[in-house]
Amino acid sequence: MKRLRQEFGEQIRAVSQTLAQRFKFIDEFGVHVGMTRWHGRAVPGRRVVESPPGFSGTHYTVVATLGLTGIAVPWMF
């Protein structure tokens, strides 16, 4: 019985590793090239009253698949 449990455990580990290699997750995020800060810094007790510049750069949407082997198939819109 102990041998059967051990063999079954080894089979489960082998199958789960191959399945984990095949899992892919789709991720979507946005990027803008202008590198404009949305928050300012001020001395404690003071407020920032300036506004950011009007141009914040070109905006892109990136869609990629993530897996155990890394990022694959990145698309930029």
C-alpha positions as CSV (number, residue, x, y, z in Angstrom):
1,M,0.0,0.0,0.0
2,K,2.8,2.4,0.9
3,R,4.5,1.7,-2.5
4,L,1.2,2.5,-4.3
5,R,0.8,5.8,-2.5
6,Q,4.3,6.7,-3.4
7,E,3.9,5.9,-7.1
8,F,0.6,7.8,-7.1
9,G,2.2,10.8,-5.5
10,E,5.0,10.8,-8.1
11,Q,2.5,10.6,-10.9
12,I,0.5,13.5,-9.5
13,R,3.7,15.6,-9.2
14,A,4.7,14.8,-12.8
15,V,1.2,15.7,-14.1
16,S,1.0,18.9,-12.1
17,Q,4.4,20.1,-13.2
18,T,3.4,19.6,-16.9
19,L,0.1,21.4,-16.3
20,A,1.8,24.3,-14.5
21,Q,4.1,24.7,-17.5
22,R,1.1,25.1,-19.8
23,F,-0.8,27.6,-17.6
24,K,-0.8,31.1,-19.1
25,F,-2.4,34.2,-17.6
26,I,-3.4,37.3,-19.7
27,D,-2.4,40.6,-18.2
28,E,-3.3,44.1,-19.5
29,F,-1.7,47.4,-18.3
30,G,-1.3,50.9,-19.5
31,V,1.9,52.9,-20.1
32,H,2.6,56.5,-21.0
33,V,5.9,57.8,-22.3
34,G,5.6,61.3,-20.9
35,M,6.7,60.2,-17.4
36,T,4.5,62.9,-15.8
37,R,4.1,62.7,-12.1
38,W,0.5,62.8,-10.8
39,H,1.5,63.8,-7.3
40,G,3.7,66.5,-6.0
41,R,6.0,66.8,-3.0
42,A,6.0,69.7,-0.6
43,V,7.5,70.6,2.8
44,P,5.4,69.1,5.7
45,G,2.5,71.3,6.5
46,R,2.4,73.0,3.0
47,R,0.4,72.1,-0.1
48,V,1.5,71.7,-3.7
49,V,-0.5,74.2,-5.8
50,E,1.2,73.5,-9.2
51,S,-0.5,71.5,-11.9
52,P,1.3,69.0,-14.2
53,P,2.1,70.0,-17.7
54,G,-0.6,69.6,-20.3
55,F,1.2,66.9,-22.3
56,S,1.7,63.6,-20.6
57,G,3.1,61.7,-23.5
58,T,1.7,59.0,-25.8
59,H,-0.4,56.4,-24.0
60,Y,-0.1,52.7,-24.8
61,T,-2.1,49.6,-23.8
62,V,0.0,46.5,-23.4
63,V,-1.5,43.0,-23.4
64,A,0.8,40.0,-22.6
65,T,0.7,36.4,-21.4
66,L,2.4,35.5,-18.2
67,G,3.6,32.0,-17.4
68,L,6.3,30.1,-15.4
69,T,8.8,30.6,-18.2
70,G,8.2,34.4,-18.3
71,I,6.4,37.0,-20.4
72,A,5.3,35.9,-23.9
73,V,3.4,37.4,-26.8
74,P,3.4,41.1,-25.7
75,W,1.0,43.2,-27.8
76,M,1.1,47.0,-27.7
77,F,-1.9,49.1,-28.8
